[in-house]
Amino acid sequence: MNTPGGVVEAVEKMVEVTRANFTEVFFAVPGAAMSAGTIFCMSGDKIYMDYTSSLGPIDPQLSLGPEEMVPALGYIDKVEEFIEKSRVGTLTQAELIMLQRLDLANLRRYEQARTLSVSLLKEWLVKYKFKDWVTHRTTNPGSAVTIEEKQARAEQIATDLSDNKKWHSHGRMIGIKKVQDMLRLEVEDYTNDQSLRFCLRSYGDLLTEFVTQQRTPCFIHHAKKVIS
């Protein structure tokens, strides 16, 4: 997986297509899988990362035109800031004018995109990533993990990834240590596996070059199947 991000609705369809062809899906991130790419990774059974790999905040991008993509959470956060200022009587005249000029229909689209991103991430984590998480290893070691605990853990990860106040930037890169320590998400660390690192990087570079040359928006290569 190597992507700067995209549209969450497209990710949902890609997961449907992928899962229709494969019962088990592993994601390898030799570079960066940002925004929608992070959401896509959360639909996998395993995520492979090394010390150079990055995921990103799940700030959904919405298209306002052929060449214009906007981060939804940035707009929502700013509106919520203006509303709070209005509540305490500190909203300036300039901010009031900006608030009045906002398109409420677009604002609703931003809210829906945020809700969809979080709900998909929660669903896929529980269904795929957490499917083999059956016993606790740290809290109450050996005790069974309930579906409610899986759902609560998935919701916390989704909430953390969609928290702009935590990451401060749509383009913030979340490395493997932050994924493990801050998000408390288990990933497969291949940092010290030199052979696997070389193979993944070589294959990733080849696949990226092929997709770029062919101008193919989506390409999945498998030993027995090719889906494009």
Secondary structure by P-SEA (a helix, b strand, c coil): cccccccaaaaaaaaaaaaacccbbbbbccccccaaaaaaaaaccbbbbcccccccccbbbbbccccccccaaaaaaaaaaaaaaaaaccccaaaaaaaaaccaaaaaaaaaaaaaaaaaaaaaaaacccccccccccccccccccaaaaaaaaaaaaaaaaccccccccccccccccccccccbbbbbcccaaaaaaaaaaaaaaaaaaaaaacccbbbbccccccc
